[in-house]
Amino acid sequence: RSVVRRAMEEDPSPGVRAAAFRELHRIDPEALGAERARFAADESWVLREAATLALADLAELADPELLLRELAARRDDPASPVRNAAAQVLFE
């Protein structure tokens, strides 16, 4: 976990950071709330997409209204992969 966390926090590649985040988020979604919020606001659409897809990990844990608000906030994202991720999570 420490190697994956370091990759999530320090790797210069958004793709590597996003993959590390998603893997850690699957293990313990509640522990990565701050990172999810940070990635959701990042300039890289790859990180915003990862944060959006991570919402699926919370589906059984989170308040459904909170989850829907989070997804609605992403429907106007300028990057289509982020909007598609929100639709995918909503569908699931």
C-alpha positions as CSV (number, residue, x, y, z in Angstrom):
1,R,0.0,0.0,0.0
2,S,2.8,2.4,0.8
3,V,4.3,2.1,-2.7
4,V,0.9,2.6,-4.4
5,R,0.2,5.6,-2.1
6,R,3.5,7.2,-2.9
7,A,2.7,6.7,-6.6
8,M,-0.7,8.4,-6.1
9,E,0.9,11.4,-4.4
10,E,4.2,11.8,-6.2
11,D,4.2,10.4,-9.7
12,P,4.3,13.1,-12.4
13,S,2.0,11.1,-14.7
14,P,-1.8,11.7,-14.1
15,G,-2.5,8.2,-15.5
16,V,-0.3,6.6,-12.9
17,R,-1.6,8.7,-10.1
18,A,-5.2,8.0,-11.2
19,A,-4.6,4.2,-11.3
20,A,-2.9,4.2,-7.9
21,F,-5.8,6.2,-6.5
22,R,-8.5,3.9,-7.9
23,E,-6.7,0.8,-6.5
24,L,-6.3,2.3,-3.0
25,H,-9.9,3.6,-3.2
26,R,-11.3,0.1,-3.9
27,I,-9.5,-1.1,-0.7
28,D,-10.7,1.7,1.6
29,P,-12.9,4.3,0.0
30,E,-13.7,6.1,3.2
31,A,-10.1,6.7,4.0
32,L,-9.5,8.6,0.7
33,G,-12.2,11.2,0.9
34,A,-9.7,14.1,0.9
35,E,-7.8,12.7,-2.0
36,R,-11.1,12.1,-3.9
37,A,-12.1,15.8,-3.4
38,R,-8.7,17.0,-4.4
39,F,-8.6,14.9,-7.6
40,A,-12.2,15.9,-8.4
41,A,-11.0,19.6,-8.6
42,D,-7.7,18.9,-10.4
43,E,-6.9,20.4,-13.7
44,S,-6.2,17.0,-15.2
45,W,-9.3,15.3,-16.6
46,V,-7.7,12.0,-16.0
47,L,-7.7,12.6,-12.2
48,R,-11.2,14.1,-12.3
49,E,-12.4,11.0,-14.1
50,A,-10.7,8.7,-11.5
51,A,-12.4,10.7,-8.7
52,T,-15.8,10.4,-10.4
53,L,-15.4,6.6,-11.1
54,A,-14.4,6.2,-7.4
55,L,-17.9,7.3,-6.4
56,A,-19.1,3.9,-7.4
57,D,-17.1,2.5,-4.5
58,L,-19.2,4.6,-2.2
59,A,-22.6,3.6,-3.6
60,E,-23.3,1.2,-0.7
61,L,-21.6,3.4,2.0
62,A,-22.8,6.9,1.2
63,D,-26.0,8.7,1.5
64,P,-27.8,8.4,-1.9
65,E,-28.6,12.1,-2.0
66,L,-25.0,13.0,-1.4
67,L,-23.9,10.6,-4.1
68,L,-26.4,12.1,-6.6
69,R,-25.2,15.7,-5.8
70,E,-21.6,14.6,-6.4
71,L,-22.5,13.1,-9.7
72,A,-24.7,16.1,-10.7
73,A,-21.7,18.4,-10.1
74,R,-19.7,16.5,-12.7
75,R,-22.3,16.6,-15.5
76,D,-21.1,20.0,-16.6
77,D,-17.4,19.1,-16.6
78,P,-15.6,20.3,-19.8
79,A,-14.1,16.9,-20.4
80,S,-16.3,14.3,-21.9
81,P,-14.6,11.3,-20.1
82,V,-15.6,12.9,-16.8
83,R,-19.2,13.3,-17.9
84,N,-19.2,9.8,-19.2
85,A,-17.8,8.5,-15.9
86,A,-20.6,10.2,-14.0
87,A,-23.2,8.6,-16.3
88,Q,-21.5,5.2,-15.8
89,V,-21.6,5.5,-12.0
90,L,-25.2,6.7,-12.1
91,F,-26.1,3.7,-14.3
92,E,-24.4,1.2,-12.0
